[in-house]
Amino acid sequence: MEDNKDNFGFGGNIPDPDEIMERYPIEDDSDTLEPFDDGSEHREINADDPVDVAYWAKEFQISVDDLKAAIVLNGSSVREIKKYLSV
């Protein structure tokens, strides 16, 4: 095992881990790992507005007719439609 101490070619000058951490700090990205809530789940789809229906059909990647059927079955809440479509 002694023969494998220098696997990275540092020779006898193995860097101090604390010095490396000071020189190359690791950024905290924990805030970017949370799901982004744009508030769209709290919206209602206006089934009487063809533009709104077309927009949400495109968002859900379904046809306008399929979205209208989902609205009839589940109401116009984006959250309920997502749940129905398992999106």
C-alpha positions as CSV (number, residue, x, y, z in Angstrom):
1,M,0.0,0.0,0.0
2,E,3.0,2.3,0.6
3,D,3.8,2.2,-3.1
4,N,0.4,3.8,-4.0
5,K,0.7,7.0,-1.8
6,D,1.4,9.2,-4.7
7,N,-1.3,8.4,-7.3
8,F,-1.5,12.0,-8.6
9,G,2.2,12.8,-9.3
10,F,2.7,15.3,-6.5
11,G,5.9,13.6,-5.4
12,G,6.7,14.6,-1.8
13,N,4.7,17.8,-2.0
14,I,1.2,16.6,-1.2
15,P,-0.9,19.7,-0.8
16,D,-2.7,20.5,2.5
17,P,-6.5,20.0,2.1
18,D,-7.2,23.1,4.2
19,E,-5.0,25.2,1.9
20,I,-6.8,23.8,-1.2
21,M,-10.2,24.7,0.4
22,E,-9.1,28.2,1.0
23,R,-7.7,28.6,-2.5
24,Y,-10.7,27.0,-4.3
25,P,-13.8,27.4,-2.1
26,I,-16.8,25.3,-2.9
27,E,-19.9,27.4,-3.7
28,D,-23.1,26.6,-1.8
29,D,-25.7,25.8,-4.4
30,S,-28.3,24.4,-2.1
31,D,-30.7,27.2,-2.8
32,T,-30.7,26.3,-6.5
33,L,-31.7,22.6,-5.9
34,E,-35.2,23.5,-4.7
35,P,-38.0,23.2,-7.2
36,F,-39.0,26.5,-8.8
37,D,-42.5,27.5,-8.0
38,D,-43.7,30.1,-10.6
39,G,-47.2,30.2,-9.2
40,S,-48.7,28.5,-12.2
41,E,-50.1,25.7,-10.1
42,H,-52.4,28.1,-8.3
43,R,-53.9,29.4,-11.6
44,E,-57.2,28.5,-13.3
45,I,-57.4,27.7,-17.0
46,N,-59.9,29.9,-18.7
47,A,-61.8,27.3,-20.8
48,D,-63.6,30.1,-22.6
49,D,-60.4,31.7,-23.8
50,P,-59.0,29.8,-26.8
51,V,-55.6,31.4,-26.4
52,D,-55.4,30.3,-22.7
53,V,-56.5,26.8,-23.6
54,A,-54.0,26.6,-26.5
55,Y,-51.2,27.8,-24.2
56,W,-51.9,25.2,-21.5
57,A,-52.4,22.4,-24.1
58,K,-48.9,23.2,-25.4
59,E,-47.5,23.3,-21.8
60,F,-49.0,19.9,-21.0
61,Q,-48.0,18.6,-24.5
62,I,-51.5,17.4,-25.2
63,S,-54.1,18.4,-27.8
64,V,-56.6,21.2,-27.1
65,D,-59.5,18.6,-27.2
66,D,-57.7,16.4,-24.6
67,L,-57.2,19.5,-22.4
68,K,-60.9,20.4,-22.7
69,A,-61.9,16.9,-21.7
70,A,-59.5,17.0,-18.7
71,I,-61.1,20.3,-17.7
72,V,-64.6,18.8,-17.9
73,L,-63.5,15.8,-15.8
74,N,-61.3,17.7,-13.2
75,G,-62.1,21.3,-13.2
76,S,-59.9,24.2,-14.5
77,S,-57.3,24.2,-11.8
78,V,-53.8,23.8,-13.2
79,R,-52.8,21.8,-10.2
80,E,-55.8,19.4,-10.7
81,I,-55.0,19.0,-14.4
82,K,-51.4,18.3,-13.6
83,K,-52.4,15.7,-11.1
84,Y,-54.8,14.1,-13.6
85,L,-52.2,14.1,-16.3
86,S,-49.5,13.0,-13.9
87,V,-47.2,15.8,-15.1
